[in-house]
Amino acid sequence: MLMNYKANIAKDPIMHSIYFLLLLEGLKCEGWVDAADRWLRHIVEDPSMIPRRSNTWKELEKRFKEAFSDYAERKRAQDDLKKLKIKNNNLDEYLAAFKTHVLRADIDMNNHINL
């Protein structure tokens, strides 16, 4: 959507949501897409169902993340950080893995408590 940020499809939260749903395929998400489509139709009929200071796209994105997030990923990333070591004096490889695990563990590197 960033590529089309000036287009109406990107500016309109409902169109943005419909486009997103069209991209999802497969048995693992088919039921969720059908439910999201029904929810979206209700929103079109009654936009007051969306909380203030939010929009259709933000709410759909939140629903998607709740349905498809891997909650164990954060714990695995924290465990991987504890095990991480520099191998063969390759600092670049270590730093790349460190940054990846920090992002996945959702650690705030600006908070000195986390260091």
Secondary structure, DSSP 4 states (H G I P E B T S, - for coil): -GGGTTSHHHHSHHHHHHHHHHH--SHHHHHHHHHHHHHHHHHHH-GGGSPTT--HHHHHHHHHHHHH--THHHHHHHHHHHH----TT-HHHHHHHHHHHHHHHT--TTSGGG-
